[in-house]
Amino acid sequence: MRIFLSILILTFSVYAKTLFSNDKQVDSSQYINSLKDLVIATQKTRGLTNSYLNGNQVALMLVQDAKSDMKKAIDSMESLGLASDPVISQKAAEVSKKLAELNRKAFKLDAKVAFERYTEEIANVLALAQMVSKRSSEHMSPFAKEASQVMMEQMLPLTENVGQLRGMGSGIAAKGETTTEQREKLLIMISETNKINDNLQRNMKDLVAKGGNHYNQDIGSKVLKMNESIQSYTAFIKKEFYKDAVKVNPDNYFDAGTQIIVQIISIYNETNKAILDNSKGWI
């Protein structure tokens, strides 16, 4: 009898794995991971291009690696199951085509124009990310739906705001001076960065409260450290870029911004992992 019950329980467990797991949630998780890689690589390409066009020759050696990462992310997106969605596929193809065209001619553009063009294309990638989140939400659990929304509408936009601060600031540092227009834009970026960060701080507390069993125990300290890094970075910008002569090492400044984005992405990856874990169902 005990043997029979053991077999019955084991059999039910196997079927429960099939019945209560969520493959579509997994598909979405994989796709938004590749989207994240594309956003980060494009942001890096923008910043390095801006730094190079403003006189930092060292940045030239790094741009090609960033462009290569963009292509890898696009290839990954095209290979995933969610790429079979015709609406997503069409939007992704448009994004890919425009990015490829921009990469070919970016060095021939004025630094300001190139920066703005990349920023426009990143906005299109973020729009694609939000589209994916919305089209996939009907197949997700309540926790995964909320987590995906936070990732697409706060985490990725936060990397973009930090990326803009990093990219514009590294160009200013390379040139050694700043304009009134640039100072005004930096203040707007800082304000928006802090706004998104504040919202993310609150929403991460809610997510961890609802799905803490899917997160590592150190997630709270990671979110706090990210917040401290952002506050320190924006304070540095206000101190050093509002002088007549800017004396900031462009590479060090760029790297500092990159480290903040790495922190945000670490939280993003943990949240995506939580969505995957949540998709496994009852067992």
C-alpha positions in Angstrom: 0.0 0.0 0.0 2.8 2.4 0.9 4.6 1.6 -2.3 1.4 2.3 -4.3 0.9 5.6 -2.5 4.5 6.6 -3.2 4.1 5.9 -6.9 0.8 7.7 -7.0 2.3 10.8 -5.3 5.3 10.7 -7.7 3.1 10.4 -10.7 0.9 13.3 -9.6 4.1 15.4 -9.0 5.2 14.8 -12.5 1.9 15.8 -14.0 1.6 18.8 -11.6 4.8 20.1 -13.0 3.3 20.0 -16.5 -0.2 21.2 -15.5 0.8 24.1 -13.3 4.0 25.4 -14.8 3.8 28.4 -17.1 5.8 28.0 -20.4 4.5 31.3 -21.8 5.8 33.1 -18.7 9.2 31.4 -19.4 9.1 32.6 -23.0 8.5 36.2 -21.9 11.2 36.0 -19.3 13.8 34.9 -21.9 12.7 37.6 -24.4 12.9 40.5 -21.9 16.3 39.3 -20.9 17.6 39.7 -24.4 15.8 43.0 -24.7 17.7 44.1 -21.6 20.9 43.2 -23.2 20.0 45.2 -26.3 19.2 48.3 -24.2 22.4 48.1 -22.2 24.6 47.6 -25.3 22.9 50.5 -27.2 23.3 52.8 -24.2 27.0 51.9 -24.1 27.4 52.5 -27.8 25.8 55.9 -27.5 28.0 57.0 -24.6 31.2 55.8 -26.1 30.4 57.3 -29.4 29.7 60.7 -27.7 32.9 60.5 -25.8 34.9 59.7 -29.0 33.2 62.4 -31.1 34.1 64.9 -28.3 37.8 64.0 -28.5 38.3 60.9 -26.4 40.3 58.5 -28.7 40.3 55.7 -26.1 36.6 55.3 -26.5 37.0 54.3 -30.2 38.5 50.9 -29.2 35.4 50.1 -27.1 32.7 51.1 -29.5 33.0 48.0 -31.7 32.6 45.7 -28.8 29.4 47.5 -27.7 28.0 47.3 -31.3 28.9 43.5 -31.4 26.9 43.1 -28.1 23.9 44.8 -29.8 24.0 42.3 -32.7 24.2 39.4 -30.3 21.2 40.6 -28.3 19.1 41.1 -31.6 20.1 37.6 -32.8 19.0 36.1 -29.4 15.7 37.9 -29.6 15.1 36.5 -33.1 15.8 33.0 -32.0 13.3 32.9 -29.1 9.7 31.6 -29.0 8.1 35.0 -28.4 9.6 36.2 -31.8 6.8 34.2 -33.4 4.3 36.8 -32.2 3.7 38.8 -35.5 3.2 42.2 -33.7 6.4 41.8 -31.6 8.3 40.5 -34.6 7.4 43.4 -36.8 8.3 46.0 -34.1 11.6 44.2 -33.3 12.5 44.1 -37.0 11.9 47.9 -37.3 14.1 48.5 -34.2 16.9 46.3 -35.5 16.9 47.9 -38.9 17.1 51.5 -37.5 19.9 50.6 -35.1 21.9 49.0 -37.8 21.6 52.1 -40.0 22.6 54.4 -37.1 25.6 52.3 -36.2 26.9 52.6 -39.8 26.7 56.4 -39.9 27.1 57.5 -36.3 30.7 58.6 -36.6 29.9 60.9 -39.5 27.3 62.8 -37.4 27.7 65.7 -35.1 28.2 64.5 -31.5 25.0 66.1 -30.3 23.0 64.7 -33.2 24.4 61.2 -32.8 23.6 61.2 -29.1 20.0 62.3 -29.8 19.6 59.7 -32.5 20.7 56.8 -30.2 18.5 58.2 -27.5 15.5 58.0 -29.9 16.3 54.4 -30.8 16.7 53.4 -27.2 13.2 54.9 -26.6 11.9 52.6 -29.4 13.5 49.6 -27.7 12.0 50.5 -24.4 8.6 50.8 -26.1 9.1 47.3 -27.5 9.9 46.1 -24.0 6.7 47.5 -22.6 4.7 46.0 -25.5 6.2 42.6 -24.7 5.3 43.0 -21.1 1.7 44.0 -21.9 1.1 41.3 -24.5 2.5 38.6 -22.2 0.8 39.7 -19.0 -2.4 37.7 -19.7 -0.4 34.5 -19.4 1.5 35.5 -16.2 0.8 35.0 -12.6 -0.1 38.1 -10.6 3.4 38.3 -9.1 5.1 37.8 -12.5 2.8 40.4 -14.1 3.7 43.0 -11.5 7.4 42.1 -11.6 7.6 42.3 -15.4 5.9 45.7 -15.3 8.4 47.1 -12.8 11.3 45.7 -14.9 10.0 47.2 -18.1 8.6 50.5 -16.8 11.1 51.4 -14.1 14.3 49.3 -14.1 15.1 49.6 -17.8 14.1 53.4 -17.9 16.3 53.9 -14.9 19.3 52.4 -16.7 18.4 54.7 -19.6 18.4 57.8 -17.4 21.7 56.8 -15.8 23.0 56.0 -19.3 22.1 59.4 -20.6 23.9 61.0 -17.6 26.9 58.8 -18.3 26.9 59.4 -22.0 26.4 63.2 -21.9 28.8 63.6 -19.0 31.6 61.6 -20.6 31.3 63.8 -23.7 31.5 67.0 -21.5 34.4 65.6 -19.6 36.2 64.7 -22.9 35.7 68.2 -24.1 36.5 69.9 -20.8 33.7 72.4 -20.9 29.9 72.5 -20.7 27.2 74.7 -22.2 24.2 76.2 -20.6 22.0 73.9 -22.6 23.9 70.8 -21.4 23.7 72.0 -17.7 19.9 72.4 -18.0 19.5 69.0 -19.6 21.7 67.4 -16.9 19.4 68.8 -14.2 16.3 67.5 -16.0 18.0 64.0 -16.3 18.9 64.1 -12.6 15.4 65.0 -11.5 13.9 62.2 -13.7 16.5 59.7 -12.5 15.7 60.4 -8.9 11.9 60.2 -9.5 12.2 56.8 -11.2 14.6 55.6 -8.5 12.2 56.6 -5.7 9.3 54.7 -7.4 11.5 51.6 -7.9 12.6 51.7 -4.2 8.9 51.5 -3.1 7.9 48.9 -5.7 10.8 46.6 -4.9 9.7 46.5 -1.3 6.2 45.4 -2.5 7.6 42.8 -4.9 9.9 41.3 -2.2 6.9 41.3 0.3 4.8 39.4 -2.2 7.4 37.0 -3.7 10.3 37.1 -1.3 10.6 33.3 -1.5 11.7 33.7 -5.1 14.5 36.2 -4.3 17.9 35.9 -2.7 18.1 37.2 0.9 20.5 40.0 -0.1 18.0 41.7 -2.5 17.2 44.4 0.0 20.8 45.4 0.5 21.3 45.4 -3.3 18.5 47.9 -3.8 19.8 50.1 -1.0 23.3 50.1 -2.4 22.0 51.0 -5.9 20.1 53.9 -4.3 23.3 55.2 -2.6 25.3 54.9 -5.8 22.7 56.9 -7.7 22.7 59.6 -5.1 26.5 59.8 -5.1 26.7 60.0 -8.9 24.2 62.8 -9.2 25.8 64.7 -6.4 29.1 64.4 -8.3 27.6 65.7 -11.5 26.2 68.8 -9.7 29.5 69.5 -8.1 31.9 68.9 -11.1 29.9 69.8 -14.2 28.8 73.2 -13.2 32.2 74.9 -13.3 33.7 77.0 -16.0 36.4 74.4 -16.7 35.4 70.7 -16.3 38.3 68.6 -15.1 36.9 65.1 -14.9 38.5 62.0 -16.4 35.9 60.8 -19.0 36.8 57.1 -18.8 36.6 57.0 -15.0 33.3 58.9 -15.1 31.9 56.6 -17.7 33.0 53.5 -15.7 31.3 54.9 -12.6 28.0 55.2 -14.5 28.5 51.7 -15.9 28.8 50.3 -12.4 25.5 51.8 -11.4 23.8 50.3 -14.5 25.4 46.9 -13.5 23.8 47.3 -10.0 20.4 48.0 -11.6 20.8 45.0 -14.0 21.7 42.7 -11.1 18.4 43.6 -9.5 16.7 43.2 -12.9 18.3 39.7 -13.4 17.2 38.6 -9.9 13.7 39.8 -10.6 13.7 37.9 -13.9 15.0 34.8 -12.1 12.1 35.3 -9.6 9.6 35.3 -12.6 11.2 32.0 -13.9 11.0 30.5 -10.4 7.4 31.6 -10.1 6.6 30.0 -13.5 7.4 26.5 -12.1 4.0 26.1 -10.5 3.4 24.2 -7.4 6.7 22.3 -7.2 
